Amino acid sequence: MPAAYIENETEFDALLSAESLFVVDCTAAWCGPCKLVAPLMDQLADEYGDRVKVLKLDLDANQAVAKRYGIRSIPAVMFFQQGDVAETLVGAKKYDEYSETLSKYLS
């Protein structure tokens, strides 16, 4: 199952209060490296979907969220724990980096 898109800031804020751990891939249609990360996020959603939500956020449609977290370059994958950013990986990384980062917070 591919990672779903967060529709808006309201949905994002609801996730912050509802989920103890989730992953957000900050992306945009015009971003080349983001296209490399997208299938990795889908793979992450497949592998960890029973334990954690893996989502995508279109920054063009959600500039307020980008501003709130100071996202200046994408792709940026944010790992949220208890409503706060625990870690952010900026730039296209290998799948192992995403899965290892996520599994740190699952233990």
Secondary structure by P-SEA (a helix, b strand, c coil): ccccccccaaaaaaaaaccccbbbbbcccccaaaaaaaaaaaaaaaacccccccccccccccaaaaaaaccccccbbbbbccccccccccccccaaaaaaaaaaaac
